[in-house]
Amino acid sequence: MSHFLGGLLLLLTVLTTLPETAHARYAAVVMDSRTGEVVYSRNADDRLYPASLTKIMTLYMTFDALQRGKLRLDQKLPVSARAAGQTPTKLGLKKGDRITVRDAMFGLITKSANDAATVLAESMAESEAAFARDMTEKARRLGMRRTSFRNASGLPNRHQKSTARDMAVLGAALIHDFPQYYHFLSLEKFDYKGKAFKNHNNLLKKYKGADGIKTGYIRASGFNLVASAKRGSNRLIGVVFGGRTAKSRDTHMTTLLDKGFSRIEKMHPSVVPLPFDKPLQIALGQSHSKPAPIQVASAAAPLPVVTKSAVTHSHIRNVAVVNTISSKPAALKMDRIERTNWAIQIGAFSQMTTARNQLHKAAAQAGGILEGRRVNIEKAISDGKPFYRAQLVGFDEAEAREACSNLAEQRFSCFVVAPDLRLPNYIAQNSNS
């Protein structure tokens, strides 16, 4: 009897823990790419295996190299023995072959070719391992603080982890930093040397407004997906980790995006980390195909308004809200923005009061490092919808980076804004960069 009871107890233990174990890989985020507001989140900061979602960063690095002239689309890249020896999925490249940057990218986008990923990595660094270090450094600069890369493909490595939130940030960065290349992610089929490779992202055909981004799978991760869809003026980035099958993952993503689009106008803001390099472009939510007109207007009372020096641009009116932060809010006083000052930004919010409250909350938890800094809340209108950038001004570069590091430890989103990045004419002129 005791053996029977012991066996029954063991069986019950297995039955109760198996679903939890399988579900432990699950995480999801749905984010408004215009503002960074999260409309759905589950296990968003759990570090999980990204699998071939890793290739999104490989593409980001490739697009960056193309934009800077370090690579050309028609440039032929050599295939090394290491690249040829990568495990499937792959294009079947042979050592000594040469493949254009364009074909390597298309093979990576559609077939999720591991050999093509290694070819691209080796074209931009001394080795794939060195490229992975560059990827991780870039991830940090984009605000992906819980992501570490070890290869360019996403093949299994126990140290290669990311989060649903980080992948949403990366997806938004890819769209807004490289609008001239993002349309490649909607490629449904790629013909190479007589073979046709179909895109693994089935949402491109099945979901209204879907135009990218990337699927991923290894046994340890389950079925992953980062997807982007645009309806009217709204664009959502959806991330799912840990699907049990590709079909169930796609069905779940469809449900999340549907709910996201229906709720996006009603949700209170919830901000995720935004890129360090070009944060304002993502905050402003520029279309990946055509830059939208942007107006920068003064925020409403009761805060006083200070007008900066005039900037000549057809889409810009240039007014900002400026105060000085103190541990006592009543002590706030008016001050002018100095163009030579560095700033930090802790988010873009749909309500000015939320932006102001978040700034004071950050100041209260920052151990005095923000004392005496000036508050800058700017109301921006994109596609007819307002949001408010919450900034603190008056740092040198080292102070700004120290402040952001301190706030990150307190679980605040934060990125550093150089003096020239704070000028509205920079935003307008570089919205397509």
PATI-627511 format. One record per residue (C-alpha): x, y, z; residue number from 1; residue in one letter. Coordinates in Angstrom, 1 decimal, padded with zeros to 4 digits. Layout:
N
X | Y | Z | NUM | A
...
This chain:
433
000.0 | 000.0 | 000.0 | 1 | M
002.8 | 002.4 | 000.9 | 2 | S
004.4 | 001.7 | -002.5 | 3 | H
001.1 | 002.4 | -004.2 | 4 | F
000.6 | 005.7 | -002.3 | 5 | L
004.2 | 006.7 | -003.0 | 6 | G
003.7 | 006.0 | -006.7 | 7 | G
000.4 | 007.9 | -006.8 | 8 | L
002.0 | 010.9 | -005.1 | 9 | L
004.9 | 010.9 | -007.7 | 10 | L
002.4 | 010.7 | -010.5 | 11 | L
000.4 | 013.6 | -009.2 | 12 | L
003.6 | 015.6 | -008.7 | 13 | T
004.6 | 015.0 | -012.4 | 14 | V
001.1 | 015.8 | -013.7 | 15 | L
001.0 | 019.1 | -011.7 | 16 | T
004.5 | 020.2 | -012.7 | 17 | T
004.6 | 019.4 | -016.4 | 18 | L
002.3 | 022.2 | -017.5 | 19 | P
004.1 | 024.7 | -015.4 | 20 | E
007.5 | 023.5 | -016.8 | 21 | T
006.2 | 023.8 | -020.4 | 22 | A
004.6 | 027.1 | -019.6 | 23 | H
007.8 | 028.5 | -018.1 | 24 | A
009.1 | 029.3 | -021.6 | 25 | R
006.1 | 031.5 | -022.3 | 26 | Y
006.4 | 035.3 | -022.5 | 27 | A
004.7 | 037.9 | -024.5 | 28 | A
004.5 | 041.7 | -025.1 | 29 | V
002.4 | 043.9 | -027.4 | 30 | V
003.8 | 047.4 | -027.8 | 31 | M
002.7 | 050.5 | -029.5 | 32 | D
005.7 | 051.4 | -031.7 | 33 | S
004.8 | 055.1 | -031.8 | 34 | R
005.1 | 055.7 | -028.1 | 35 | T
006.5 | 052.6 | -026.5 | 36 | G
003.3 | 052.0 | -024.6 | 37 | E
002.8 | 048.3 | -023.6 | 38 | V
-000.8 | 047.1 | -024.2 | 39 | V
-000.1 | 043.5 | -023.1 | 40 | Y
002.6 | 042.0 | -021.0 | 41 | S
003.3 | 038.5 | -019.6 | 42 | R
006.7 | 037.4 | -018.2 | 43 | N
008.1 | 040.3 | -020.3 | 44 | A
011.5 | 040.4 | -018.5 | 45 | D
012.1 | 036.7 | -018.2 | 46 | D
015.4 | 035.8 | -019.8 | 47 | R
014.7 | 033.1 | -022.4 | 48 | L
016.3 | 031.6 | -025.5 | 49 | Y
015.6 | 033.8 | -028.5 | 50 | P
016.5 | 031.2 | -031.1 | 51 | A
016.3 | 032.7 | -034.6 | 52 | S
014.9 | 036.0 | -033.3 | 53 | L
018.7 | 036.6 | -032.8 | 54 | T
018.8 | 037.1 | -036.6 | 55 | K
016.8 | 040.4 | -036.1 | 56 | I
019.9 | 041.8 | -034.5 | 57 | M
022.1 | 040.4 | -037.2 | 58 | T
019.8 | 042.2 | -039.7 | 59 | L
020.0 | 045.4 | -037.6 | 60 | Y
023.8 | 045.3 | -037.8 | 61 | M
023.7 | 044.6 | -041.5 | 62 | T
021.3 | 047.4 | -042.2 | 63 | F
023.5 | 049.7 | -040.2 | 64 | D
026.6 | 048.6 | -042.2 | 65 | A
024.7 | 049.3 | -045.4 | 66 | L
023.6 | 052.7 | -044.3 | 67 | Q
027.2 | 053.6 | -043.3 | 68 | R
028.6 | 052.3 | -046.6 | 69 | G
030.5 | 049.5 | -044.9 | 70 | K
028.6 | 047.0 | -047.0 | 71 | L
026.8 | 047.1 | -050.4 | 72 | R
023.8 | 045.1 | -051.4 | 73 | L
025.5 | 043.7 | -054.5 | 74 | D
028.8 | 043.1 | -052.7 | 75 | Q
029.9 | 039.4 | -052.9 | 76 | K
030.9 | 037.9 | -049.6 | 77 | L
033.1 | 034.8 | -049.2 | 78 | P
031.7 | 031.6 | -047.6 | 79 | V
034.0 | 030.2 | -044.9 | 80 | S
034.3 | 026.6 | -043.8 | 81 | A
032.6 | 027.6 | -040.6 | 82 | R
029.7 | 029.2 | -042.4 | 83 | A
029.3 | 026.2 | -044.7 | 84 | A
029.4 | 023.9 | -041.7 | 85 | G
026.5 | 025.5 | -039.8 | 86 | Q
023.6 | 023.1 | -039.0 | 87 | T
020.2 | 023.5 | -040.7 | 88 | P
018.2 | 025.5 | -041.5 | 89 | T
020.5 | 026.7 | -044.3 | 90 | K
020.9 | 027.6 | -047.9 | 91 | L
023.5 | 024.9 | -048.5 | 92 | G
026.4 | 027.2 | -049.1 | 93 | L
029.8 | 025.6 | -049.8 | 94 | K
033.2 | 026.7 | -048.6 | 95 | K
034.7 | 029.0 | -051.2 | 96 | G
031.3 | 030.1 | -052.6 | 97 | D
030.5 | 033.8 | -052.8 | 98 | R
027.1 | 035.2 | -052.0 | 99 | I
025.8 | 038.8 | -052.3 | 100 | T
024.8 | 040.7 | -049.2 | 101 | V
021.3 | 040.9 | -050.6 | 102 | R
021.0 | 037.2 | -051.1 | 103 | D
022.5 | 036.4 | -047.7 | 104 | A
019.9 | 038.8 | -046.1 | 105 | M
017.0 | 037.3 | -048.1 | 106 | F
018.1 | 033.8 | -047.2 | 107 | G
018.2 | 034.8 | -043.5 | 108 | L
014.8 | 036.6 | -043.7 | 109 | I
012.9 | 033.8 | -045.5 | 110 | T
014.7 | 030.5 | -044.9 | 111 | K
016.2 | 031.7 | -041.6 | 112 | S
019.5 | 030.4 | -043.0 | 113 | A
022.2 | 029.8 | -040.4 | 114 | N
025.0 | 029.7 | -043.0 | 115 | D
023.9 | 033.1 | -044.4 | 116 | A
023.9 | 034.5 | -040.8 | 117 | A
027.5 | 033.4 | -040.3 | 118 | T
028.6 | 034.9 | -043.7 | 119 | V
027.1 | 038.2 | -042.7 | 120 | L
028.7 | 038.1 | -039.3 | 121 | A
032.1 | 037.3 | -040.6 | 122 | E
031.8 | 040.2 | -043.1 | 123 | S
031.4 | 042.7 | -040.3 | 124 | M
033.8 | 041.3 | -037.7 | 125 | A
037.0 | 039.2 | -037.3 | 126 | E
034.9 | 036.3 | -036.3 | 127 | S
031.3 | 035.3 | -035.5 | 128 | E
032.2 | 035.4 | -031.8 | 129 | A
033.5 | 039.0 | -032.1 | 130 | A
030.4 | 039.9 | -034.0 | 131 | F
028.3 | 038.5 | -031.2 | 132 | A
030.1 | 040.8 | -028.8 | 133 | R
029.3 | 043.7 | -031.1 | 134 | D
025.7 | 042.6 | -031.1 | 135 | M
025.5 | 042.5 | -027.3 | 136 | T
027.1 | 046.0 | -027.1 | 137 | E
024.6 | 047.3 | -029.6 | 138 | K
021.8 | 045.7 | -027.7 | 139 | A
022.9 | 047.6 | -024.6 | 140 | R
022.9 | 050.9 | -026.5 | 141 | R
019.4 | 050.2 | -027.8 | 142 | L
018.2 | 049.7 | -024.2 | 143 | G
018.1 | 045.9 | -024.3 | 144 | M
019.6 | 045.4 | -020.9 | 145 | R
018.8 | 041.7 | -020.4 | 146 | R
020.0 | 040.4 | -023.7 | 147 | T
023.3 | 038.6 | -024.4 | 148 | S
024.3 | 037.2 | -027.8 | 149 | F
026.8 | 034.5 | -028.5 | 150 | R
026.3 | 033.9 | -032.2 | 151 | N
024.6 | 035.5 | -035.2 | 152 | A
022.0 | 032.8 | -035.9 | 153 | S
020.4 | 031.8 | -032.6 | 154 | G
021.7 | 028.3 | -032.6 | 155 | L
021.6 | 026.8 | -029.1 | 156 | P
024.0 | 028.4 | -026.6 | 157 | N
023.1 | 028.5 | -022.9 | 158 | R
024.5 | 032.0 | -022.5 | 159 | H
022.4 | 033.5 | -025.4 | 160 | Q
019.3 | 034.9 | -023.8 | 161 | K
016.9 | 037.7 | -024.3 | 162 | S
013.4 | 038.9 | -023.1 | 163 | T
010.1 | 039.6 | -024.8 | 164 | A
010.5 | 043.3 | -023.8 | 165 | R
014.0 | 043.5 | -025.3 | 166 | D
012.8 | 042.0 | -028.6 | 167 | M
010.0 | 044.5 | -028.8 | 168 | A
012.5 | 047.3 | -028.4 | 169 | V
014.7 | 045.7 | -031.1 | 170 | L
011.8 | 045.3 | -033.5 | 171 | G
010.8 | 048.9 | -033.1 | 172 | A
014.4 | 050.0 | -033.6 | 173 | A
014.7 | 048.0 | -036.8 | 174 | L
011.6 | 049.6 | -038.2 | 175 | I
012.3 | 053.2 | -037.3 | 176 | H
016.0 | 053.3 | -037.7 | 177 | D
016.1 | 051.6 | -041.2 | 178 | F
012.8 | 052.4 | -043.0 | 179 | P
014.7 | 052.1 | -046.3 | 180 | Q
015.4 | 048.4 | -045.6 | 181 | Y
012.6 | 047.3 | -043.4 | 182 | Y
010.4 | 046.4 | -046.3 | 183 | H
012.7 | 043.4 | -046.9 | 184 | F
011.1 | 041.8 | -043.9 | 185 | L
007.8 | 041.4 | -045.8 | 186 | S
009.5 | 039.2 | -048.4 | 187 | L
007.3 | 036.1 | -048.8 | 188 | E
009.5 | 034.1 | -051.1 | 189 | K
013.2 | 034.0 | -052.2 | 190 | F
014.6 | 032.2 | -055.2 | 191 | D
018.2 | 031.2 | -054.9 | 192 | Y
020.1 | 028.9 | -057.4 | 193 | K
016.9 | 027.3 | -058.6 | 194 | G
015.3 | 026.8 | -055.2 | 195 | K
012.4 | 028.7 | -053.8 | 196 | A
012.5 | 029.5 | -050.0 | 197 | F
009.2 | 030.6 | -048.4 | 198 | K
009.1 | 033.0 | -045.4 | 199 | N
008.4 | 031.1 | -042.1 | 200 | H
006.4 | 034.1 | -040.9 | 201 | N
002.9 | 033.0 | -041.9 | 202 | N
001.2 | 036.1 | -040.5 | 203 | L
002.4 | 038.0 | -043.6 | 204 | L
-000.3 | 036.2 | -045.6 | 205 | K
-002.9 | 035.7 | -042.9 | 206 | K
-003.0 | 038.8 | -040.7 | 207 | Y
-004.3 | 042.2 | -041.9 | 208 | K
-001.6 | 044.8 | -041.8 | 209 | G
001.3 | 042.4 | -041.0 | 210 | A
004.5 | 043.3 | -042.7 | 211 | D
007.3 | 041.5 | -040.7 | 212 | G
009.4 | 040.6 | -038.7 | 213 | I
010.9 | 037.1 | -037.8 | 214 | K
010.2 | 033.6 | -036.4 | 215 | T
012.4 | 031.5 | -034.3 | 216 | G
012.6 | 027.9 | -032.9 | 217 | Y
015.0 | 025.7 | -031.0 | 218 | I
013.9 | 022.9 | -028.7 | 219 | R
014.8 | 024.8 | -025.6 | 220 | A
012.8 | 027.9 | -026.7 | 221 | S
009.7 | 026.6 | -028.3 | 222 | G
008.2 | 028.5 | -031.1 | 223 | F
009.0 | 032.3 | -031.0 | 224 | N
007.8 | 035.2 | -033.1 | 225 | L
008.3 | 038.9 | -033.4 | 226 | V
005.6 | 040.4 | -035.6 | 227 | A
004.7 | 043.9 | -036.7 | 228 | S
001.3 | 045.1 | -038.1 | 229 | A
000.1 | 048.5 | -039.0 | 230 | K
-003.6 | 049.6 | -039.2 | 231 | R
-004.4 | 053.2 | -040.0 | 232 | G
-002.0 | 055.4 | -037.9 | 233 | S
-001.3 | 052.6 | -035.4 | 234 | N
001.5 | 050.2 | -035.5 | 235 | R
002.0 | 047.3 | -033.0 | 236 | L
005.0 | 045.2 | -032.3 | 237 | I
004.0 | 041.8 | -030.9 | 238 | G
006.4 | 039.2 | -029.3 | 239 | V
005.7 | 035.7 | -028.3 | 240 | V
008.2 | 033.3 | -026.8 | 241 | F
007.5 | 029.6 | -026.1 | 242 | G
004.7 | 028.5 | -028.4 | 243 | G
004.0 | 024.8 | -028.4 | 244 | R
003.6 | 024.7 | -032.2 | 245 | T
004.0 | 027.2 | -035.0 | 246 | A
000.3 | 027.2 | -035.6 | 247 | K
-000.7 | 027.7 | -032.0 | 248 | S
001.9 | 030.5 | -031.7 | 249 | R
000.5 | 032.3 | -034.8 | 250 | D
-003.0 | 031.9 | -033.5 | 251 | T
-002.0 | 033.4 | -030.1 | 252 | H
-000.2 | 036.3 | -031.8 | 253 | M
-003.3 | 037.0 | -033.9 | 254 | T
-005.4 | 037.1 | -030.7 | 255 | T
-002.9 | 039.4 | -028.9 | 256 | L
-002.6 | 041.8 | -031.9 | 257 | L
-006.4 | 041.9 | -032.3 | 258 | D
-006.8 | 042.8 | -028.6 | 259 | K
-004.0 | 045.3 | -028.8 | 260 | G
-005.5 | 047.2 | -031.7 | 261 | F
-008.9 | 047.3 | -030.0 | 262 | S
-007.4 | 048.5 | -026.7 | 263 | R
-004.7 | 050.9 | -028.0 | 264 | I
-006.9 | 054.0 | -027.7 | 265 | E
-008.1 | 053.1 | -024.2 | 266 | K
-005.0 | 051.9 | -022.4 | 267 | M
-003.0 | 054.0 | -019.9 | 268 | H
000.6 | 054.4 | -020.9 | 269 | P
003.2 | 051.8 | -019.9 | 270 | S
006.7 | 052.7 | -021.2 | 271 | V
009.5 | 050.3 | -022.2 | 272 | V
013.2 | 051.1 | -022.7 | 273 | P
013.9 | 053.0 | -025.9 | 274 | L
017.1 | 053.0 | -027.9 | 275 | P
020.1 | 055.1 | -026.8 | 276 | F
021.3 | 056.0 | -030.3 | 277 | D
018.2 | 057.3 | -031.8 | 278 | K
015.5 | 057.3 | -029.1 | 279 | P
013.4 | 060.2 | -030.4 | 280 | L
012.7 | 058.7 | -033.7 | 281 | Q
011.1 | 055.7 | -032.0 | 282 | I
009.3 | 057.9 | -029.5 | 283 | A
007.9 | 059.9 | -032.4 | 284 | L
006.8 | 056.8 | -034.2 | 285 | G
007.8 | 057.6 | -037.7 | 286 | Q
006.3 | 055.4 | -040.4 | 287 | S
008.8 | 052.9 | -041.9 | 288 | H
007.6 | 053.9 | -045.4 | 289 | S
007.0 | 057.7 | -045.2 | 290 | K
007.9 | 060.2 | -042.5 | 291 | P
004.7 | 061.6 | -040.9 | 292 | A
004.5 | 065.4 | -040.3 | 293 | P
005.3 | 066.2 | -036.7 | 294 | I
004.4 | 069.2 | -034.6 | 295 | Q
006.1 | 070.0 | -031.3 | 296 | V
003.8 | 072.2 | -029.2 | 297 | A
003.7 | 073.6 | -025.7 | 298 | S
002.3 | 071.5 | -022.9 | 299 | A
-000.8 | 072.8 | -021.2 | 300 | A
-001.0 | 074.7 | -017.9 | 301 | A
-000.2 | 074.7 | -015.0 | 302 | P
003.5 | 074.4 | -015.9 | 303 | L
005.1 | 077.5 | -017.3 | 304 | P
006.3 | 077.6 | -020.9 | 305 | V
009.7 | 078.7 | -022.2 | 306 | V
010.2 | 079.1 | -026.0 | 307 | T
013.5 | 078.0 | -027.4 | 308 | K
015.3 | 079.8 | -030.2 | 309 | S
013.4 | 079.6 | -033.5 | 310 | A
014.0 | 076.6 | -035.8 | 311 | V
013.1 | 076.8 | -039.5 | 312 | T
011.3 | 073.7 | -040.7 | 313 | H
007.9 | 073.3 | -042.3 | 314 | S
006.7 | 070.6 | -039.8 | 315 | H
008.1 | 072.1 | -036.6 | 316 | I
006.8 | 074.6 | -034.0 | 317 | R
009.3 | 074.7 | -031.2 | 318 | N
008.1 | 075.2 | -027.6 | 319 | V
009.1 | 073.3 | -024.5 | 320 | A
008.1 | 073.1 | -020.8 | 321 | V
011.1 | 073.7 | -018.5 | 322 | V
011.3 | 073.6 | -014.7 | 323 | N
013.9 | 072.8 | -012.1 | 324 | T
013.5 | 069.5 | -010.2 | 325 | I
013.8 | 069.5 | -006.5 | 326 | S
012.9 | 067.1 | -003.7 | 327 | S
010.2 | 069.7 | -002.9 | 328 | K
007.9 | 070.1 | -006.0 | 329 | P
006.8 | 073.5 | -004.7 | 330 | A
010.3 | 074.7 | -005.3 | 331 | A
010.2 | 074.2 | -009.1 | 332 | L
011.3 | 077.3 | -010.9 | 333 | K
011.6 | 078.5 | -014.4 | 334 | M
014.9 | 078.1 | -016.3 | 335 | D
016.0 | 078.2 | -019.9 | 336 | R
017.3 | 075.1 | -021.8 | 337 | I
020.9 | 075.4 | -022.6 | 338 | E
021.8 | 073.7 | -025.9 | 339 | R
025.1 | 072.5 | -024.6 | 340 | T
023.6 | 070.4 | -021.9 | 341 | N
023.1 | 066.7 | -022.0 | 342 | W
019.7 | 065.2 | -021.0 | 343 | A
018.2 | 061.9 | -019.9 | 344 | I
014.7 | 060.7 | -021.0 | 345 | Q
012.7 | 058.3 | -019.0 | 346 | I
009.8 | 057.8 | -021.4 | 347 | G
007.2 | 059.1 | -023.8 | 348 | A
003.7 | 059.2 | -022.2 | 349 | F
000.3 | 059.8 | -023.5 | 350 | S
-000.6 | 062.2 | -020.7 | 351 | Q
001.4 | 065.2 | -019.5 | 352 | M
000.6 | 064.5 | -015.8 | 353 | T
001.9 | 061.0 | -016.1 | 354 | T
005.2 | 062.3 | -017.6 | 355 | A
005.5 | 064.9 | -014.8 | 356 | R
004.7 | 062.4 | -012.1 | 357 | N
007.2 | 059.9 | -013.5 | 358 | Q
010.0 | 062.5 | -013.4 | 359 | L
009.3 | 063.3 | -009.8 | 360 | H
009.1 | 059.6 | -008.9 | 361 | K
012.5 | 059.1 | -010.6 | 362 | A
014.0 | 062.0 | -008.7 | 363 | A
012.7 | 060.7 | -005.4 | 364 | A
014.3 | 057.3 | -006.0 | 365 | Q
017.6 | 058.4 | -007.5 | 366 | A
019.5 | 059.2 | -004.3 | 367 | G
019.9 | 062.9 | -005.0 | 368 | G
021.7 | 062.6 | -008.4 | 369 | I
018.8 | 064.4 | -010.1 | 370 | L
018.7 | 067.2 | -007.6 | 371 | E
018.8 | 070.6 | -009.3 | 372 | G
018.2 | 069.3 | -012.8 | 373 | R
015.7 | 071.0 | -015.1 | 374 | R
012.5 | 069.3 | -016.2 | 375 | V
011.7 | 069.3 | -019.9 | 376 | N
008.3 | 068.0 | -020.9 | 377 | I
007.6 | 068.3 | -024.6 | 378 | E
004.3 | 067.6 | -026.2 | 379 | K
004.7 | 066.0 | -029.6 | 380 | A
001.9 | 065.2 | -032.1 | 381 | I
002.4 | 062.3 | -034.5 | 382 | S
-000.5 | 061.1 | -036.8 | 383 | D
-002.8 | 063.4 | -034.9 | 384 | G
-002.1 | 061.8 | -031.5 | 385 | K
-000.3 | 063.6 | -028.7 | 386 | P
002.4 | 062.2 | -026.3 | 387 | F
004.8 | 063.8 | -023.9 | 388 | Y
008.5 | 063.2 | -023.7 | 389 | R
009.8 | 063.3 | -020.1 | 390 | A
013.3 | 064.6 | -019.8 | 391 | Q
015.7 | 066.0 | -017.3 | 392 | L
018.3 | 068.5 | -018.6 | 393 | V
021.6 | 069.9 | -017.3 | 394 | G
024.1 | 067.0 | -017.2 | 395 | F
027.5 | 066.6 | -018.8 | 396 | D
027.8 | 063.2 | -020.6 | 397 | E
029.4 | 061.3 | -017.7 | 398 | A
026.7 | 062.6 | -015.3 | 399 | E
023.9 | 061.6 | -017.7 | 400 | A
025.2 | 058.1 | -018.2 | 401 | R
025.7 | 057.7 | -014.4 | 402 | E
022.1 | 059.0 | -013.8 | 403 | A
020.7 | 056.5 | -016.3 | 404 | C
022.7 | 053.7 | -014.8 | 405 | S
021.3 | 054.6 | -011.4 | 406 | N
017.7 | 054.7 | -012.6 | 407 | L
018.1 | 051.4 | -014.5 | 408 | A
018.9 | 049.8 | -011.2 | 409 | E
015.7 | 051.2 | -009.8 | 410 | Q
013.8 | 049.6 | -012.8 | 411 | R
013.2 | 052.9 | -014.6 | 412 | F
013.5 | 053.1 | -018.4 | 413 | S
016.2 | 055.6 | -019.2 | 414 | C
018.4 | 056.7 | -022.1 | 415 | F
020.9 | 059.4 | -022.7 | 416 | V
020.2 | 062.3 | -025.1 | 417 | V
023.1 | 064.2 | -026.5 | 418 | A
022.6 | 068.0 | -026.9 | 419 | P
022.1 | 068.0 | -030.6 | 420 | D
019.6 | 065.2 | -030.4 | 421 | L
017.3 | 067.4 | -028.3 | 422 | R
016.9 | 069.9 | -031.1 | 423 | L
013.6 | 069.5 | -033.0 | 424 | P
015.2 | 070.2 | -036.4 | 425 | N
017.5 | 067.2 | -035.8 | 426 | Y
014.4 | 065.0 | -035.2 | 427 | I
012.7 | 066.2 | -038.4 | 428 | A
015.8 | 066.0 | -040.6 | 429 | Q
016.8 | 062.6 | -039.4 | 430 | N
013.4 | 060.9 | -039.1 | 431 | S
014.3 | 058.6 | -042.0 | 432 | N
017.8 | 057.7 | -040.9 | 433 | S
